[in-house]
């Protein structure tokens, strides 16, 4: 198993949602609590990046190094604060990320010539990469992120284009439970309602099987 620390990015503006996405509740748990429970299966430590309020007082919060810089700024902050070789970085608005998914990424990093990789990034079923649910080799990716932020870059894709990235096709993840919703991103109230309906259905199915 790789030496991994996890970071949950909570510093987004939430402009389309209208409220702090890290505080949204699904079946009695905030998105942060859900992710924390899942990431514990692969990470030695879990911390927040960019929290605006300290409702999760048992999780250390790391202030953004570049407030308002977007996703790349959050990744850069996490990589700079990390203490392990690898960092698992997940955005708080991806509440259906599971420990099994992260374990699969860790296994790929370990098995697929891991010594030569800098990042392991899943690709969604719609073929879009998901850099906010990924593994990053901390030291090498931090150095590149520093350089491109200094040059004015804001996108994680710019970082991934400059490091040795293993793109994980959705087909490599599709056999995992809940894969169809791994990358459901809660950006709007409509997204939130959809997520609540998914959770309600899951709870109902689980109750019937007991």
CORGI-V853066 format. One record per pair of residues at least 24 apart in sequence whose ideal C-beta (glycine too) atoms are under 6 Angstrom apart, sorted by the first residue. I is the first residue (numbers start at 1). GAP is how many residues later the second one is. If there is no record, write none. Layout:
# CORGI-V853066
i=(I/I)
gap=(GAP/GAP)
This chain:
# CORGI-V853066
i=(2/2/2/2/3/3/4/4/4/4/4/5/5/5/5/5/5/6/6/6/6/7/7/7/7/8/8/8/8/8/9/9/9/10/10/10/10/11/11/11/16/16/21/21/22/24/26/26/26/27/27/31/31/32/32/34/35/38/38/41/42/42/42/43/49/49/49/50/70/71/71/72/72/72/75/76/76/79/79/79/80/82/86/86/87/87/88/90/91/93/93/94/96/96/96/97/98/100/101/101/105/108/109/112/117/117/118/118/119/119/119/120/121/121/122/123/123/123/124/125/130/131)
gap=(84/104/107/108/81/82/38/39/80/82/84/38/39/40/77/79/82/33/37/40/82/40/42/71/82/24/27/40/82/84/40/65/82/38/40/41/82/39/53/63/171/172/71/72/70/168/69/169/173/172/176/61/64/24/60/61/55/60/61/58/60/61/64/45/25/28/29/24/84/61/85/82/83/84/81/69/73/59/62/63/62/56/49/51/49/51/47/43/41/92/93/39/85/86/88/36/80/76/75/81/30/60/26/54/47/49/45/46/41/44/46/46/44/46/46/44/46/47/59/45/53/25)
